[in-house]
Amino acid sequence: MPEKQYLVTPGPTPVPPEVLAATARPMIHHRGPDYRRMLARLFERLPQLWQTANDVLLFTAAGTGAMESAVANTCSPGDRVLVASAGYFGERWAAIASRYGCDVVHLRYAWGETPDAAQIGAKLEEMGGAHAVLLTHSETSTGVVLDLRELAGRVAGSGALILVDAISSLAAVPLETDAWGLDVVVTSSHKALMCPPGLSLVSVSPAALAAAGRATSPRFYLDWETTLKAQRSSPPDSAFSPAISLILGLDVAVDMILGDGLDAAFERHRRLGRACRAGVKAMGLELFSPDEDRAAVVTAIRTPPDLDSSAVVLAMRESSGVTIIGGQGELKGKIVRIGHIGYVDVFDITTALAALEKALADAGAEIERGAATTAALEAYGDGVPVS
Amino acid sequence: MPEKQYLVTPGPTPVPPEVLAATARPMIHHRGPDYRRMLARLFERLPQLWQTANDVLLFTAAGTGAMESAVANTCSPGDRVLVASAGYFGERWAAIASRYGCDVVHLRYAWGETPDAAQIGAKLEEMGGAHAVLLTHSETSTGVVLDLRELAGRVAGSGALILVDAISSLAAVPLETDAWGLDVVVTSSHKALMCPPGLSLVSVSPAALAAAGRATSPRFYLDWETTLKAQRSSPPDSAFSPAISLILGLDVAVDMILGDGLDAAFERHRRLGRACRAGVKAMGLELFSPDEDRAAVVTAIRTPPDLDSSAVVLAMRESSGVTIIGGQGELKGKIVRIGHIGYVDVFDITTALAALEKALADAGAEIERGAATTAALEAYGDGVPVS
């Protein structure tokens, strides 16, 4: 019998059986009336997840494709943009903007640091403003989640568009698109939206759409105007063959999330983050990601310096069937990361912690054994007394 | 009980239950060893479908995204390209190339005509050569399938890259990438590959890759070099979060197709096309697509001039649960199209014909009743005597 598998990574994330079942329905046509009725329902509810009155555009692509759409549709060669990065995905914003010929001012923080609102505000003043500011709400490579409200507050009023990679944060931690003045907010299906990977979504403000009307960068498949025109048809249509099965799954997942409400989702993720951090600390390991409630997406953990964290990840996978991930880029070999967004409960966390404990002990690391599970459960709490 | 549904369109196409089941497996991670082993197997087998030694690049995107990748990676603004179009998807090549600033010479045939090799050769001479020639192997909007071998033969030797949209033809009708000298051949998952939509694939010749090294058009998500580097890792990797569930399905579908062999697939599609055309003619309807074996992808049928073909499609859907499609662009309202690629057998064809017969009769059209099913079955043939 094959080993039972557990997925505890920050994307892809586990998919609820109801969503899997929807993705496996016999194929239907994307111009048929039932599909288009489903799309109408979906486009009506999606903006609630962004807390916005803006349109949310749906693309069949990885999150990077949607990030690229933000640059290609709002920027022209030579446009001056400010990228604040503190990890792998912040660097990606800078790489995309460079490819499109933007004049990129790159405020580069050490990986694991939290970009600072005052510094970003000062840099923007020093630059005399910018066409756009590109931010990473949740830096999945380090576990850091920005204080996006404060940061956007510093940028707002400068005239710069605010483009946000919220791929791993949307529907996991609070994000108020309209109240915070965010022009473009990108997410993906396989994070807190609990779906398989393959879809990405972008909210676009009126200012972002106006910029798209002027931007000269070439684009076709990721062109916002083309997609918006199709989505605004009545009933909504698709500009290009959409990933029908994944979108049927997304429809179910959105129902599940909004059924409980966004606040419940945020609270659940806060508690999962607390549980994970408490377990890690009880084991005597050092947190790499911040020990704070906002860091509710993924917990990054330093592995003992004499161990290669990639080998730890592989050992967990081989001996326990539990998949977490190691470090990316300059953090490769130094950290492991446990994801806790989407369809995750506290027993996914205790499973990941127990398998980590076992793998580290097997490798001869000096860690506290037998403490992590209980610490995680206590930190999670549930407020429901046993009667 | 909801009405039973039948999908008989040229994309999306019906998905075999084995493929659906693979797409609905609990999620796994794309950096895990089992996923990467599956990728290795997949990338080893995919080129057989193209009949090529070239790499086949896999993108999470609609076919249009892969077509765009062909232009963005091989062309720079000002490059002179020849587009031969005779329908909706040929026009798309021209639109993409225009967006990327190419100098587009557009040899535009009437929709439904078959682009002619001699004319294309003459045009190319008149132009003094071209950077690339953009062709549509199977024009899904009209049902026409090019004599690609002859056409490519005229272009080969001129120094022009040959870029082919084979989205609805690959694995349905013969296509020999290397023998015919095709530099870029694009297809999609939801056509003859029998998968849900959401993936597209592109074979790239050494000449195409060399052009990609020189092309200045901006691209990031659809950049060939980035994807090639990831795919050529050992074991293969993904440049960006891939549509894992769809790729697990593709792995199963490719096994199914290659298990029977490509020649069996071509023969099956030829017979399905014959069956469909025989049924249409037995009903007394006029074919819009050519009455020839090569037109094995989709059969386009003129509807009686006093009927709106879109209404016929809707009526079939409403009264029979059978989904075929109408015309696109200038053919809207004038034709209906029955698809027969992928996981289709002759009883899908007889079902579509029977429902079409019923819808036309209900609408008062003068058609021959009761002849189509038998004509289709006889034209399909199976050579297996009842003992």
Interface residues (C-beta under 8 A of the other chain):
Chain A: Q5 L7 T9 G11 P12 T13 P14 V15 L20 A21 T23 A24 R25 P26 M27 I28 H29 H30 R31 G32 P33 T60 A61 A62 G63 T64 G65 E68 A72 A95 I96 R99 Y100 G101 S188 H190 P196 P197 G198 S217 P218 R219 F220 Y221 L222 F240 S241 P242 A243 I244 S245 L246 L314 R317 T323 I325
Chain B: Q5 L7 T9 G11 P12 T13 P14 V15 L20 A21 T23 A24 R25 P26 M27 I28 H29 H30 R31 G32 P33 T60 A61 A62 G63 T64 G65 E68 A72 A95 I96 R99 Y100 G101 S188 H190 P196 P197 G198 S217 P218 R219 F220 Y221 L222 F240 S241 P242 A243 I244 S245 L246 L314 R317 T323 I325
